[in-house]
């Protein structure tokens, strides 16, 4: 999987229902799929601007991706 930032943003918009504000956080932090896989925990996402439901939803998907990648 080699998603760039816009691929991740588009995926989060379509499948996680990310609003513009949350999409902007993904862009600001330059989240590619490779960077997502390096996220250590939910608190890290929150410290980088995502909060509440979007952070939880993204963290669940990151955990799923990590298991698939293993």
mmCIF file as Biopython writes it, N, C-alpha, C and O atoms, coordinates in Angstrom:
data_model
#
loop_
_atom_site.group_PDB
_atom_site.id
_atom_site.type_symbol
_atom_site.label_atom_id
_atom_site.label_alt_id
_atom_site.label_comp_id
_atom_site.label_asym_id
_atom_site.label_entity_id
_atom_site.label_seq_id
_atom_site.pdbx_PDB_ins_code
_atom_site.Cartn_x
_atom_site.Cartn_y
_atom_site.Cartn_z
_atom_site.occupancy
_atom_site.B_iso_or_equiv
_atom_site.auth_seq_id
_atom_site.auth_asym_id
_atom_site.pdbx_PDB_model_num
ATOM 1   N N  . UNK A ? 1  ? 0.842   -1.177  0.000  1.0 0.0 1  A 1 
ATOM 2   C CA . UNK A ? 1  ? 0.000   0.000   0.000  1.0 0.0 1  A 1 
ATOM 3   C C  . UNK A ? 1  ? 0.889   1.241   0.000  1.0 0.0 1  A 1 
ATOM 4   O O  . UNK A ? 1  ? 1.768   1.368   0.852  1.0 0.0 1  A 1 
ATOM 5   N N  . UNK A ? 2  ? 0.677   2.137   -0.922 1.0 0.0 2  A 1 
ATOM 6   C CA . UNK A ? 2  ? 1.513   3.341   -1.004 1.0 0.0 2  A 1 
ATOM 7   C C  . UNK A ? 2  ? 0.643   4.591   -1.136 1.0 0.0 2  A 1 
ATOM 8   O O  . UNK A ? 2  ? 0.758   5.335   -2.110 1.0 0.0 2  A 1 
ATOM 9   N N  . UNK A ? 3  ? -0.218  4.813   -0.162 1.0 0.0 3  A 1 
ATOM 10  C CA . UNK A ? 3  ? -1.096  5.983   -0.218 1.0 0.0 3  A 1 
ATOM 11  C C  . UNK A ? 3  ? -0.341  7.236   0.191  1.0 0.0 3  A 1 
ATOM 12  O O  . UNK A ? 3  ? 0.385   7.254   1.185  1.0 0.0 3  A 1 
ATOM 13  N N  . UNK A ? 4  ? -0.533  8.289   -0.609 1.0 0.0 4  A 1 
ATOM 14  C CA . UNK A ? 4  ? 0.026   9.585   -0.242 1.0 0.0 4  A 1 
ATOM 15  C C  . UNK A ? 4  ? -0.973  10.309  0.670  1.0 0.0 4  A 1 
ATOM 16  O O  . UNK A ? 4  ? -2.005  9.747   1.039  1.0 0.0 4  A 1 
ATOM 17  N N  . UNK A ? 5  ? -0.665  11.530  1.021  1.0 0.0 5  A 1 
ATOM 18  C CA . UNK A ? 5  ? -1.507  12.296  1.948  1.0 0.0 5  A 1 
ATOM 19  C C  . UNK A ? 5  ? -2.932  12.438  1.411  1.0 0.0 5  A 1 
ATOM 20  O O  . UNK A ? 5  ? -3.889  12.206  2.149  1.0 0.0 5  A 1 
ATOM 21  N N  . UNK A ? 6  ? -3.087  12.809  0.162  1.0 0.0 6  A 1 
ATOM 22  C CA . UNK A ? 6  ? -4.430  13.006  -0.375 1.0 0.0 6  A 1 
ATOM 23  C C  . UNK A ? 6  ? -5.216  11.703  -0.461 1.0 0.0 6  A 1 
ATOM 24  O O  . UNK A ? 6  ? -6.438  11.708  -0.317 1.0 0.0 6  A 1 
ATOM 25  N N  . UNK A ? 7  ? -4.533  10.595  -0.693 1.0 0.0 7  A 1 
ATOM 26  C CA . UNK A ? 7  ? -5.208  9.294   -0.679 1.0 0.0 7  A 1 
ATOM 27  C C  . UNK A ? 7  ? -5.757  9.002   0.718  1.0 0.0 7  A 1 
ATOM 28  O O  . UNK A ? 7  ? -6.892  8.547   0.861  1.0 0.0 7  A 1 
ATOM 29  N N  . UNK A ? 8  ? -4.949  9.266   1.745  1.0 0.0 8  A 1 
ATOM 30  C CA . UNK A ? 8  ? -5.382  9.047   3.129  1.0 0.0 8  A 1 
ATOM 31  C C  . UNK A ? 8  ? -6.549  9.958   3.465  1.0 0.0 8  A 1 
ATOM 32  O O  . UNK A ? 8  ? -7.521  9.519   4.080  1.0 0.0 8  A 1 
ATOM 33  N N  . UNK A ? 9  ? -6.465  11.221  3.069  1.0 0.0 9  A 1 
ATOM 34  C CA . UNK A ? 9  ? -7.544  12.174  3.340  1.0 0.0 9  A 1 
ATOM 35  C C  . UNK A ? 9  ? -8.831  11.727  2.659  1.0 0.0 9  A 1 
ATOM 36  O O  . UNK A ? 9  ? -9.900  11.756  3.269  1.0 0.0 9  A 1 
ATOM 37  N N  . UNK A ? 10 ? -8.735  11.321  1.417  1.0 0.0 10 A 1 
ATOM 38  C CA . UNK A ? 10 ? -9.916  10.872  0.677  1.0 0.0 10 A 1 
ATOM 39  C C  . UNK A ? 10 ? -10.530 9.632   1.330  1.0 0.0 10 A 1 
ATOM 40  O O  . UNK A ? 10 ? -11.749 9.540   1.472  1.0 0.0 10 A 1 
ATOM 41  N N  . UNK A ? 11 ? -9.697  8.696   1.721  1.0 0.0 11 A 1 
ATOM 42  C CA . UNK A ? 11 ? -10.164 7.492   2.404  1.0 0.0 11 A 1 
ATOM 43  C C  . UNK A ? 11 ? -10.864 7.853   3.724  1.0 0.0 11 A 1 
ATOM 44  O O  . UNK A ? 11 ? -11.945 7.340   4.016  1.0 0.0 11 A 1 
ATOM 45  N N  . UNK A ? 12 ? -10.247 8.733   4.517  1.0 0.0 12 A 1 
ATOM 46  C CA . UNK A ? 12 ? -10.831 9.127   5.804  1.0 0.0 12 A 1 
ATOM 47  C C  . UNK A ? 12 ? -12.163 9.857   5.608  1.0 0.0 12 A 1 
ATOM 48  O O  . UNK A ? 12 ? -13.089 9.700   6.404  1.0 0.0 12 A 1 
ATOM 49  N N  . UNK A ? 13 ? -12.247 10.644  4.557  1.0 0.0 13 A 1 
ATOM 50  C CA . UNK A ? 13 ? -13.499 11.354  4.265  1.0 0.0 13 A 1 
ATOM 51  C C  . UNK A ? 13 ? -14.598 10.366  3.896  1.0 0.0 13 A 1 
ATOM 52  O O  . UNK A ? 13 ? -15.720 10.462  4.394  1.0 0.0 13 A 1 
ATOM 53  N N  . UNK A ? 14 ? -14.275 9.424   3.029  1.0 0.0 14 A 1 
ATOM 54  C CA . UNK A ? 14 ? -15.280 8.489   2.531  1.0 0.0 14 A 1 
ATOM 55  C C  . UNK A ? 14 ? -15.663 7.417   3.542  1.0 0.0 14 A 1 
ATOM 56  O O  . UNK A ? 14 ? -16.846 7.118   3.707  1.0 0.0 14 A 1 
ATOM 57  N N  . UNK A ? 15 ? -14.686 6.840   4.214  1.0 0.0 15 A 1 
ATOM 58  C CA . UNK A ? 15 ? -14.950 5.666   5.045  1.0 0.0 15 A 1 
ATOM 59  C C  . UNK A ? 15 ? -15.045 5.962   6.533  1.0 0.0 15 A 1 
ATOM 60  O O  . UNK A ? 15 ? -15.661 5.197   7.275  1.0 0.0 15 A 1 
ATOM 61  N N  . UNK A ? 16 ? -14.446 7.056   6.978  1.0 0.0 16 A 1 
ATOM 62  C CA . UNK A ? 16 ? -14.517 7.408   8.394  1.0 0.0 16 A 1 
ATOM 63  C C  . UNK A ? 16 ? -15.345 8.663   8.622  1.0 0.0 16 A 1 
ATOM 64  O O  . UNK A ? 16 ? -15.478 9.137   9.750  1.0 0.0 16 A 1 
ATOM 65  N N  . UNK A ? 17 ? -15.902 9.197   7.535  1.0 0.0 17 A 1 
ATOM 66  C CA . UNK A ? 17 ? -16.746 10.399  7.605  1.0 0.0 17 A 1 
ATOM 67  C C  . UNK A ? 17 ? -16.034 11.592  8.233  1.0 0.0 17 A 1 
ATOM 68  O O  . UNK A ? 17 ? -16.638 12.355  8.987  1.0 0.0 17 A 1 
ATOM 69  N N  . UNK A ? 18 ? -14.746 11.753  7.919  1.0 0.0 18 A 1 
ATOM 70  C CA . UNK A ? 18 ? -13.991 12.886  8.433  1.0 0.0 18 A 1 
ATOM 71  C C  . UNK A ? 18 ? -14.517 14.183  7.829  1.0 0.0 18 A 1 
ATOM 72  O O  . UNK A ? 18 ? -14.698 14.292  6.617  1.0 0.0 18 A 1 
ATOM 73  N N  . UNK A ? 19 ? -14.754 15.149  8.686  1.0 0.0 19 A 1 
ATOM 74  C CA . UNK A ? 19 ? -15.161 16.488  8.268  1.0 0.0 19 A 1 
ATOM 75  C C  . UNK A ? 19 ? -13.918 17.260  7.796  1.0 0.0 19 A 1 
ATOM 76  O O  . UNK A ? 19 ? -12.788 16.805  7.970  1.0 0.0 19 A 1 
ATOM 77  N N  . UNK A ? 20 ? -14.151 18.427  7.199  1.0 0.0 20 A 1 
ATOM 78  C CA . UNK A ? 20 ? -13.041 19.255  6.693  1.0 0.0 20 A 1 
ATOM 79  C C  . UNK A ? 20 ? -11.987 19.530  7.755  1.0 0.0 20 A 1 
ATOM 80  O O  . UNK A ? 20 ? -10.791 19.489  7.467  1.0 0.0 20 A 1 
ATOM 81  N N  . UNK A ? 21 ? -12.415 19.806  8.969  1.0 0.0 21 A 1 
ATOM 82  C CA . UNK A ? 21 ? -11.486 20.118  10.062 1.0 0.0 21 A 1 
ATOM 83  C C  . UNK A ? 21 ? -10.533 18.940  10.317 1.0 0.0 21 A 1 
ATOM 84  O O  . UNK A ? 21 ? -9.333  19.135  10.507 1.0 0.0 21 A 1 
ATOM 85  N N  . UNK A ? 22 ? -11.075 17.738  10.320 1.0 0.0 22 A 1 
ATOM 86  C CA . UNK A ? 22 ? -10.251 16.554  10.553 1.0 0.0 22 A 1 
ATOM 87  C C  . UNK A ? 22 ? -9.379  16.238  9.343  1.0 0.0 22 A 1 
ATOM 88  O O  . UNK A ? 22 ? -8.244  15.784  9.493  1.0 0.0 22 A 1 
ATOM 89  N N  . UNK A ? 23 ? -9.897  16.473  8.170  1.0 0.0 23 A 1 
ATOM 90  C CA . UNK A ? 23 ? -9.106  16.288  6.956  1.0 0.0 23 A 1 
ATOM 91  C C  . UNK A ? 23 ? -7.908  17.231  6.959  1.0 0.0 23 A 1 
ATOM 92  O O  . UNK A ? 23 ? -6.811  16.863  6.538  1.0 0.0 23 A 1 
ATOM 93  N N  . UNK A ? 24 ? -8.132  18.457  7.440  1.0 0.0 24 A 1 
ATOM 94  C CA . UNK A ? 24 ? -7.053  19.442  7.507  1.0 0.0 24 A 1 
ATOM 95  C C  . UNK A ? 24 ? -5.950  18.981  8.456  1.0 0.0 24 A 1 
ATOM 96  O O  . UNK A ? 24 ? -4.772  19.236  8.203  1.0 0.0 24 A 1 
ATOM 97  N N  . UNK A ? 25 ? -6.320  18.302  9.547  1.0 0.0 25 A 1 
ATOM 98  C CA . UNK A ? 25 ? -5.323  17.776  10.481 1.0 0.0 25 A 1 
ATOM 99  C C  . UNK A ? 25 ? -4.473  16.719  9.791  1.0 0.0 25 A 1 
ATOM 100 O O  . UNK A ? 25 ? -3.255  16.686  9.968  1.0 0.0 25 A 1 
ATOM 101 N N  . UNK A ? 26 ? -5.107  15.862  9.012  1.0 0.0 26 A 1 
ATOM 102 C CA . UNK A ? 26 ? -4.348  14.841  8.282  1.0 0.0 26 A 1 
ATOM 103 C C  . UNK A ? 26 ? -3.367  15.483  7.309  1.0 0.0 26 A 1 
ATOM 104 O O  . UNK A ? 26 ? -2.223  15.045  7.191  1.0 0.0 26 A 1 
ATOM 105 N N  . UNK A ? 27 ? -3.816  16.517  6.618  1.0 0.0 27 A 1 
ATOM 106 C CA . UNK A ? 27 ? -2.926  17.213  5.677  1.0 0.0 27 A 1 
ATOM 107 C C  . UNK A ? 27 ? -1.790  17.911  6.404  1.0 0.0 27 A 1 
ATOM 108 O O  . UNK A ? 27 ? -0.630  17.805  6.004  1.0 0.0 27 A 1 
ATOM 109 N N  . UNK A ? 28 ? -2.121  18.624  7.468  1.0 0.0 28 A 1 
ATOM 110 C CA . UNK A ? 28 ? -1.122  19.385  8.223  1.0 0.0 28 A 1 
ATOM 111 C C  . UNK A ? 28 ? -0.018  18.467  8.734  1.0 0.0 28 A 1 
ATOM 112 O O  . UNK A ? 28 ? 1.159   18.829  8.709  1.0 0.0 28 A 1 
ATOM 113 N N  . UNK A ? 29 ? -0.398  17.287  9.192  1.0 0.0 29 A 1 
ATOM 114 C CA . UNK A ? 29 ? 0.569   16.334  9.732  1.0 0.0 29 A 1 
ATOM 115 C C  . UNK A ? 29 ? 1.156   15.410  8.674  1.0 0.0 29 A 1 
ATOM 116 O O  . UNK A ? 29 ? 1.939   14.512  8.983  1.0 0.0 29 A 1 
ATOM 117 N N  . UNK A ? 30 ? 0.767   15.642  7.419  1.0 0.0 30 A 1 
ATOM 118 C CA . UNK A ? 30 ? 1.288   14.886  6.277  1.0 0.0 30 A 1 
ATOM 119 C C  . UNK A ? 30 ? 1.182   13.372  6.488  1.0 0.0 30 A 1 
ATOM 120 O O  . UNK A ? 30 ? 2.157   12.634  6.344  1.0 0.0 30 A 1 
ATOM 121 N N  . UNK A ? 31 ? -0.040  12.935  6.833  1.0 0.0 31 A 1 
ATOM 122 C CA . UNK A ? 31 ? -0.287  11.518  7.081  1.0 0.0 31 A 1 
ATOM 123 C C  . UNK A ? 31 ? -0.371  10.740  5.776  1.0 0.0 31 A 1 
ATOM 124 O O  . UNK A ? 31 ? -1.356  10.828  5.044  1.0 0.0 31 A 1 
ATOM 125 N N  . UNK A ? 32 ? 0.671   9.985   5.504  1.0 0.0 32 A 1 
ATOM 126 C CA . UNK A ? 32 ? 0.640   8.976   4.446  1.0 0.0 32 A 1 
ATOM 127 C C  . UNK A ? 32 ? 0.281   7.663   5.134  1.0 0.0 32 A 1 
ATOM 128 O O  . UNK A ? 32 ? 0.222   7.614   6.362  1.0 0.0 32 A 1 
ATOM 129 N N  . UNK A ? 33 ? 0.046   6.622   4.388  1.0 0.0 33 A 1 
ATOM 130 C CA . UNK A ? 33 ? -0.267  5.341   5.025  1.0 0.0 33 A 1 
ATOM 131 C C  . UNK A ? 33 ? 0.928   4.850   5.838  1.0 0.0 33 A 1 
ATOM 132 O O  . UNK A ? 33 ? 0.743   4.219   6.879  1.0 0.0 33 A 1 
ATOM 133 N N  . UNK A ? 34 ? 2.130   5.121   5.391  1.0 0.0 34 A 1 
ATOM 134 C CA . UNK A ? 34 ? 3.316   4.702   6.134  1.0 0.0 34 A 1 
ATOM 135 C C  . UNK A ? 34 ? 3.415   5.429   7.463  1.0 0.0 34 A 1 
ATOM 136 O O  . UNK A ? 34 ? 3.786   4.838   8.476  1.0 0.0 34 A 1 
ATOM 137 N N  . UNK A ? 35 ? 3.083   6.704   7.456  1.0 0.0 35 A 1 
ATOM 138 C CA . UNK A ? 35 ? 3.110   7.467   8.707  1.0 0.0 35 A 1 
ATOM 139 C C  . UNK A ? 35 ? 2.025   6.986   9.651  1.0 0.0 35 A 1 
ATOM 140 O O  . UNK A ? 35 ? 2.250   6.919   10.859 1.0 0.0 35 A 1 
ATOM 141 N N  . UNK A ? 36 ? 0.854   6.648   9.131  1.0 0.0 36 A 1 
ATOM 142 C CA . UNK A ? 36 ? -0.211  6.117   9.980  1.0 0.0 36 A 1 
ATOM 143 C C  . UNK A ? 36 ? 0.257   4.864   10.710 1.0 0.0 36 A 1 
ATOM 144 O O  . UNK A ? 36 ? -0.034  4.677   11.892 1.0 0.0 36 A 1 
ATOM 145 N N  . UNK A ? 37 ? 0.982   4.011   10.000 1.0 0.0 37 A 1 
ATOM 146 C CA . UNK A ? 37 ? 1.437   2.766   10.607 1.0 0.0 37 A 1 
ATOM 147 C C  . UNK A ? 37 ? 2.472   2.979   11.713 1.0 0.0 37 A 1 
ATOM 148 O O  . UNK A ? 37 ? 2.737   2.073   12.503 1.0 0.0 37 A 1 
ATOM 149 N N  . UNK A ? 38 ? 3.043   4.160   11.765 1.0 0.0 38 A 1 
ATOM 150 C CA . UNK A ? 38 ? 4.015   4.482   12.814 1.0 0.0 38 A 1 
ATOM 151 C C  . UNK A ? 38 ? 3.388   5.147   14.032 1.0 0.0 38 A 1 
ATOM 152 O O  . UNK A ? 38 ? 4.075   5.383   15.025 1.0 0.0 38 A 1 
ATOM 153 N N  . UNK A ? 39 ? 2.096   5.452   13.974 1.0 0.0 39 A 1 
ATOM 154 C CA . UNK A ? 39 ? 1.423   6.097   15.110 1.0 0.0 39 A 1 
ATOM 155 C C  . UNK A ? 39 ? 1.447   5.128   16.289 1.0 0.0 39 A 1 
ATOM 156 O O  . UNK A ? 39 ? 0.973   3.998   16.171 1.0 0.0 39 A 1 
ATOM 157 N N  . UNK A ? 40 ? 2.002   5.564   17.437 1.0 0.0 40 A 1 
ATOM 158 C CA . UNK A ? 40 ? 2.167   4.635   18.560 1.0 0.0 40 A 1 
ATOM 159 C C  . UNK A ? 40 ? 0.908   4.397   19.399 1.0 0.0 40 A 1 
ATOM 160 O O  . UNK A ? 40 ? 0.736   3.317   19.964 1.0 0.0 40 A 1 
ATOM 161 N N  . UNK A ? 41 ? 0.026   5.406   19.482 1.0 0.0 41 A 1 
ATOM 162 C CA . UNK A ? 41 ? -1.149  5.246   20.339 1.0 0.0 41 A 1 
ATOM 163 C C  . UNK A ? 41 ? -2.180  6.341   20.063 1.0 0.0 41 A 1 
ATOM 164 O O  . UNK A ? 41 ? -1.917  7.297   19.335 1.0 0.0 41 A 1 
ATOM 165 N N  . UNK A ? 42 ? -3.340  6.177   20.654 1.0 0.0 42 A 1 
ATOM 166 C CA . UNK A ? 42 ? -4.432  7.139   20.484 1.0 0.0 42 A 1 
ATOM 167 C C  . UNK A ? 42 ? -4.046  8.526   20.991 1.0 0.0 42 A 1 
ATOM 168 O O  . UNK A ? 42 ? -4.395  9.532   20.374 1.0 0.0 42 A 1 
ATOM 169 N N  . UNK A ? 43 ? -3.339  8.581   22.094 1.0 0.0 43 A 1 
ATOM 170 C CA . UNK A ? 43 ? -2.928  9.866   22.668 1.0 0.0 43 A 1 
ATOM 171 C C  . UNK A ? 43 ? -2.053  10.663  21.696 1.0 0.0 43 A 1 
ATOM 172 O O  . UNK A ? 43 ? -2.114  11.891  21.653 1.0 0.0 43 A 1 
ATOM 173 N N  . UNK A ? 44 ? -1.245  9.950   20.923 1.0 0.0 44 A 1 
ATOM 174 C CA . UNK A ? 44 ? -0.393  10.620  19.938 1.0 0.0 44 A 1 
ATOM 175 C C  . UNK A ? 44 ? -1.251  11.321  18.894 1.0 0.0 44 A 1 
ATOM 176 O O  . UNK A ? 44 ? -0.977  12.461  18.517 1.0 0.0 44 A 1 
ATOM 177 N N  . UNK A ? 45 ? -2.298  10.629  18.428 1.0 0.0 45 A 1 
ATOM 178 C CA . UNK A ? 45 ? -3.213  11.250  17.458 1.0 0.0 45 A 1 
ATOM 179 C C  . UNK A ? 45 ? -3.846  12.495  18.052 1.0 0.0 45 A 1 
ATOM 180 O O  . UNK A ? 45 ? -3.930  13.535  17.398 1.0 0.0 45 A 1 
ATOM 181 N N  . UNK A ? 46 ? -4.292  12.382  19.301 1.0 0.0 46 A 1 
ATOM 182 C CA . UNK A ? 46 ? -4.934  13.521  19.960 1.0 0.0 46 A 1 
ATOM 183 C C  . UNK A ? 46 ? -3.962  14.687  20.129 1.0 0.0 46 A 1 
ATOM 184 O O  . UNK A ? 46 ? -4.351  15.846  19.983 1.0 0.0 46 A 1 
ATOM 185 N N  . UNK A ? 47 ? -2.714  14.387  20.433 1.0 0.0 47 A 1 
ATOM 186 C CA . UNK A ? 47 ? -1.725  15.456  20.613 1.0 0.0 47 A 1 
ATOM 187 C C  . UNK A ? 47 ? -1.373  16.136  19.295 1.0 0.0 47 A 1 
ATOM 188 O O  . UNK A ? 47 ? -0.787  17.218  19.290 1.0 0.0 47 A 1 
ATOM 189 N N  . UNK A ? 48 ? -1.729  15.505  18.177 1.0 0.0 48 A 1 
ATOM 190 C CA . UNK A ? 48 ? -1.478  16.085  16.865 1.0 0.0 48 A 1 
ATOM 191 C C  . UNK A ? 48 ? -2.721  16.684  16.235 1.0 0.0 48 A 1 
ATOM 192 O O  . UNK A ? 48 ? -2.736  16.969  15.038 1.0 0.0 48 A 1 
ATOM 193 N N  . UNK A ? 49 ? -3.775  16.879  17.039 1.0 0.0 49 A 1 
ATOM 194 C CA . UNK A ? 49 ? -4.917  17.658  16.567 1.0 0.0 49 A 1 
ATOM 195 C C  . UNK A ? 49 ? -6.215  16.917  16.350 1.0 0.0 49 A 1 
ATOM 196 O O  . UNK A ? 49 ? -7.250  17.556  16.160 1.0 0.0 49 A 1 
ATOM 197 N N  . UNK A ? 50 ? -6.205  15.583  16.370 1.0 0.0 50 A 1 
ATOM 198 C CA . UNK A ? 50 ? -7.464  14.847  16.232 1.0 0.0 50 A 1 
ATOM 199 C C  . UNK A ? 50 ? -8.011  14.576  17.621 1.0 0.0 50 A 1 
ATOM 200 O O  . UNK A ? 50 ? -7.253  14.279  18.544 1.0 0.0 50 A 1 
ATOM 201 N N  . UNK A ? 51 ? -9.307  14.676  17.771 1.0 0.0 51 A 1 
ATOM 202 C CA . UNK A ? 51 ? -9.905  14.436  19.076 1.0 0.0 51 A 1 
ATOM 203 C C  . UNK A ? 51 ? -11.213 13.685  18.923 1.0 0.0 51 A 1 
ATOM 204 O O  . UNK A ? 51 ? -11.806 13.639  17.845 1.0 0.0 51 A 1 
ATOM 205 N N  . UNK A ? 52 ? -11.645 13.102  20.021 1.0 0.0 52 A 1 
ATOM 206 C CA . UNK A ? 52 ? -12.959 12.466  20.061 1.0 0.0 52 A 1 
ATOM 207 C C  . UNK A ? 52 ? -13.130 11.336  19.081 1.0 0.0 52 A 1 
ATOM 208 O O  . UNK A ? 52 ? -12.225 10.528  18.872 1.0 0.0 52 A 1 
ATOM 209 N N  . UNK A ? 53 ? -14.314 11.288  18.475 1.0 0.0 53 A 1 
ATOM 210 C CA . UNK A ? 53 ? -14.685 10.224  17.553 1.0 0.0 53 A 1 
ATOM 211 C C  . UNK A ? 53 ? -13.718 10.024  16.403 1.0 0.0 53 A 1 
ATOM 212 O O  . UNK A ? 53 ? -13.340 8.886   16.125 1.0 0.0 53 A 1 
ATOM 213 N N  . UNK A ? 54 ? -13.302 11.084  15.721 1.0 0.0 54 A 1 
ATOM 214 C CA . UNK A ? 54 ? -12.365 10.892  14.606 1.0 0.0 54 A 1 
ATOM 215 C C  . UNK A ? 54 ? -11.062 10.226  15.038 1.0 0.0 54 A 1 
ATOM 216 O O  . UNK A ? 54 ? -10.542 9.364   14.329 1.0 0.0 54 A 1 
ATOM 217 N N  . UNK A ? 55 ? -10.536 10.616  16.187 1.0 0.0 55 A 1 
ATOM 218 C CA . UNK A ? 55 ? -9.296  9.998   16.667 1.0 0.0 55 A 1 
ATOM 219 C C  . UNK A ? 55 ? -9.517  8.521   16.976 1.0 0.0 55 A 1 
ATOM 220 O O  . UNK A ? 55 ? -8.693  7.679   16.620 1.0 0.0 55 A 1 
ATOM 221 N N  . UNK A ? 56 ? -10.623 8.209   17.634 1.0 0.0 56 A 1 
ATOM 222 C CA . UNK A ? 56 ? -10.933 6.811   17.957 1.0 0.0 56 A 1 
ATOM 223 C C  . UNK A ? 56 ? -11.137 5.975   16.703 1.0 0.0 56 A 1 
ATOM 224 O O  . UNK A ? 56 ? -10.636 4.854   16.608 1.0 0.0 56 A 1 
ATOM 225 N N  . UNK A ? 57 ? -11.869 6.519   15.747 1.0 0.0 57 A 1 
ATOM 226 C CA . UNK A ? 57 ? -12.115 5.797   14.495 1.0 0.0 57 A 1 
ATOM 227 C C  . UNK A ? 57 ? -10.813 5.544   13.741 1.0 0.0 57 A 1 
ATOM 228 O O  . UNK A ? 57 ? -10.574 4.442   13.248 1.0 0.0 57 A 1 
ATOM 229 N N  . UNK A ? 58 ? -9.980  6.572   13.659 1.0 0.0 58 A 1 
ATOM 230 C CA . UNK A ? 58 ? -8.713  6.410   12.952 1.0 0.0 58 A 1 
ATOM 231 C C  . UNK A ? 58 ? -7.815  5.422   13.681 1.0 0.0 58 A 1 
ATOM 232 O O  . UNK A ? 58 ? -7.173  4.587   13.043 1.0 0.0 58 A 1 
ATOM 233 N N  . UNK A ? 59 ? -7.758  5.502   15.007 1.0 0.0 59 A 1 
ATOM 234 C CA . UNK A ? 59 ? -6.921  4.588   15.767 1.0 0.0 59 A 1 
ATOM 235 C C  . UNK A ? 59 ? -7.359  3.139   15.545 1.0 0.0 59 A 1 
ATOM 236 O O  . UNK A ? 59 ? -6.510  2.260   15.394 1.0 0.0 59 A 1 
ATOM 237 N N  . UNK A ? 60 ? -8.658  2.879   15.523 1.0 0.0 60 A 1 
ATOM 238 C CA . UNK A ? 60 ? -9.161  1.525   15.280 1.0 0.0 60 A 1 
ATOM 239 C C  . UNK A ? 60 ? -8.701  1.019   13.914 1.0 0.0 60 A 1 
ATOM 240 O O  . UNK A ? 60 ? -8.312  -0.141  13.776 1.0 0.0 60 A 1 
ATOM 241 N N  . UNK A ? 61 ? -8.747  1.879   12.918 1.0 0.0 61 A 1 
ATOM 242 C CA . UNK A ? 61 ? -8.305  1.484   11.575 1.0 0.0 61 A 1 
ATOM 243 C C  . UNK A ? 61 ? -6.791  1.278   11.515 1.0 0.0 61 A 1 
ATOM 244 O O  . UNK A ? 61 ? -6.313  0.381   10.820 1.0 0.0 61 A 1 
ATOM 245 N N  . UNK A ? 62 ? -6.042  2.100   12.237 1.0 0.0 62 A 1 
ATOM 246 C CA . UNK A ? 62 ? -4.587  1.932   12.285 1.0 0.0 62 A 1 
ATOM 247 C C  . UNK A ? 62 ? -4.249  0.586   12.898 1.0 0.0 62 A 1 
ATOM 248 O O  . UNK A ? 62 ? -3.389  -0.134  12.391 1.0 0.0 62 A 1 
ATOM 249 N N  . UNK A ? 63 ? -4.915  0.246   13.976 1.0 0.0 63 A 1 
ATOM 250 C CA . UNK A ? 63 ? -4.684  -1.048  14.616 1.0 0.0 63 A 1 
ATOM 251 C C  . UNK A ? 63 ? -5.002  -2.191  13.661 1.0 0.0 63 A 1 
ATOM 252 O O  . UNK A ? 63 ? -4.264  -3.174  13.604 1.0 0.0 63 A 1 
ATOM 253 N N  . UNK A ? 64 ? -6.087  -2.069  12.915 1.0 0.0 64 A 1 
ATOM 254 C CA . UNK A ? 64 ? -6.466  -3.080  11.935 1.0 0.0 64 A 1 
ATOM 255 C C  . UNK A ? 64 ? -5.386  -3.199  10.856 1.0 0.0 64 A 1 
ATOM 256 O O  . UNK A ? 64 ? -5.002  -4.305  10.476 1.0 0.0 64 A 1 
ATOM 257 N N  . UNK A ? 65 ? -4.898  -2.050  10.362 1.0 0.0 65 A 1 
ATOM 258 C CA . UNK A ? 65 ? -3.855  -2.053  9.332  1.0 0.0 65 A 1 
ATOM 259 C C  . UNK A ? 65 ? -2.574  -2.703  9.828  1.0 0.0 65 A 1 
ATOM 260 O O  . UNK A ? 65 ? -1.923  -3.457  9.104  1.0 0.0 65 A 1 
ATOM 261 N N  . UNK A ? 66 ? -2.224  -2.402  11.069 1.0 0.0 66 A 1 
ATOM 262 C CA . UNK A ? 66 ? -1.000  -2.980  11.643 1.0 0.0 66 A 1 
ATOM 263 C C  . UNK A ? 66 ? -1.111  -4.500  11.704 1.0 0.0 66 A 1 
ATOM 264 O O  . UNK A ? 66 ? -0.146  -5.204  11.405 1.0 0.0 66 A 1 
ATOM 265 N N  . UNK A ? 67 ? -2.271  -5.007  12.085 1.0 0.0 67 A 1 
ATOM 266 C CA . UNK A ? 67 ? -2.462  -6.460  12.150 1.0 0.0 67 A 1 
ATOM 267 C C  . UNK A ? 67 ? -2.368  -7.081  10.760 1.0 0.0 67 A 1 
ATOM 268 O O  . UNK A ? 67 ? -1.796  -8.158  10.592 1.0 0.0 67 A 1 
ATOM 269 N N  . UNK A ? 68 ? -2.930  -6.401  9.769  1.0 0.0 68 A 1 
ATOM 270 C CA . UNK A ? 68 ? -2.857  -6.910  8.401  1.0 0.0 68 A 1 
ATOM 271 C C  . UNK A ? 68 ? -1.436  -6.889  7.861  1.0 0.0 68 A 1 
ATOM 272 O O  . UNK A ? 68 ? -1.043  -7.763  7.088  1.0 0.0 68 A 1 
ATOM 273 N N  . UNK A ? 69 ? -0.674  -5.891  8.272  1.0 0.0 69 A 1 
ATOM 274 C CA . UNK A ? 69 ? 0.699   -5.751  7.798  1.0 0.0 69 A 1 
ATOM 275 C C  . UNK A ? 69 ? 1.648   -6.753  8.459  1.0 0.0 69 A 1 
ATOM 276 O O  . UNK A ? 69 ? 2.716   -7.052  7.926  1.0 0.0 69 A 1 
ATOM 277 N N  . UNK A ? 70 ? 1.251   -7.261  9.614  1.0 0.0 70 A 1 
ATOM 278 C CA . UNK A ? 70 ? 2.137   -8.185  10.362 1.0 0.0 70 A 1 
ATOM 279 C C  . UNK A ? 70 ? 2.183   -9.563  9.744  1.0 0.0 70 A 1 
ATOM 280 O O  . UNK A ? 70 ? 2.878   -10.444 10.252 1.0 0.0 70 A 1 
#
